[in-house]
Amino acid sequence: MTSQSLFCALFGYKAQIEDELLEAMLRAEKTISADRFHPALETLYHLHLVDRIFSLNLQKMAQTHRRTWVNDPPPLARSLQR
């Protein structure tokens, strides 16, 4: 197995798991309190930023990420849009 095929397999699996997690969080958003939901969403957002930085580093591109919210996370529905 080459490094490229390994990365493709791992990131494919990661994307599938993250889709399932986001769908579960979308369902849970209506039933859990904001003080418990927002930290989970912040963690997912952080993971998304780390993935973007990693991707940019692999492509040898400049990192232009910025935190887009401080106290209020973006609606989860926007996170599910591709």
CORLIN-V109905 format. One record per residue. N is the residue number from 1. RES is the residue in three letters. PHI is phi as a letter, one per 40 degrees, with the letter a starting at -180 (999 if undefined). NEAR is the number of other ideal C-beta (glycine too) atoms within 12 Angstrom. Layout:
N/RES/PHI/NEAR + N/RES/PHI/NEAR
This chain:
1/MET/999/9 + 2/THR/c/8 + 3/SER/c/10 + 4/GLN/c/11 + 5/SER/c/11 + 6/LEU/c/12 + 7/PHE/d/16 + 8/CYS/c/14 + 9/ALA/c/15 + 10/LEU/c/17 + 11/PHE/c/18 + 12/GLY/c/14 + 13/TYR/c/14 + 14/LYS/c/20 + 15/ALA/c/18 + 16/GLN/c/14 + 17/ILE/c/16 + 18/GLU/c/23 + 19/ASP/c/18 + 20/GLU/c/15 + 21/LEU/c/23 + 22/LEU/c/27 + 23/GLU/c/17 + 24/ALA/c/19 + 25/MET/c/30 + 26/LEU/c/24 + 27/ARG/c/16 + 28/ALA/c/18 + 29/GLU/d/24 + 30/LYS/c/12 + 31/THR/b/12 + 32/ILE/b/18 + 33/SER/c/12 + 34/ALA/c/18 + 35/ASP/c/10 + 36/ARG/c/15 + 37/PHE/c/24 + 38/HIS/d/23 + 39/PRO/c/16 + 40/ALA/c/25 + 41/LEU/c/31 + 42/GLU/c/26 + 43/THR/c/18 + 44/LEU/c/28 + 45/TYR/c/29 + 46/HIS/c/18 + 47/LEU/c/21 + 48/HIS/c/26 + 49/LEU/c/21 + 50/VAL/c/17 + 51/ASP/c/20 + 52/ARG/c/20 + 53/ILE/c/19 + 54/PHE/d/19 + 55/SER/c/18 + 56/LEU/c/16 + 57/ASN/c/14 + 58/LEU/c/15 + 59/GLN/c/11 + 60/LYS/f/8 + 61/MET/b/13 + 62/ALA/c/10 + 63/GLN/c/16 + 64/THR/b/9 + 65/HIS/c/19 + 66/ARG/a/10 + 67/ARG/c/13 + 68/THR/b/15 + 69/TRP/a/17 + 70/VAL/b/11 + 71/ASN/b/10 + 72/ASP/b/13 + 73/PRO/c/26 + 74/PRO/c/20 + 75/PRO/d/17 + 76/LEU/c/27 + 77/ALA/d/16 + 78/ARG/c/16 + 79/SER/c/26 + 80/LEU/c/21 + 81/GLN/c/10 + 82/ARG/b/8
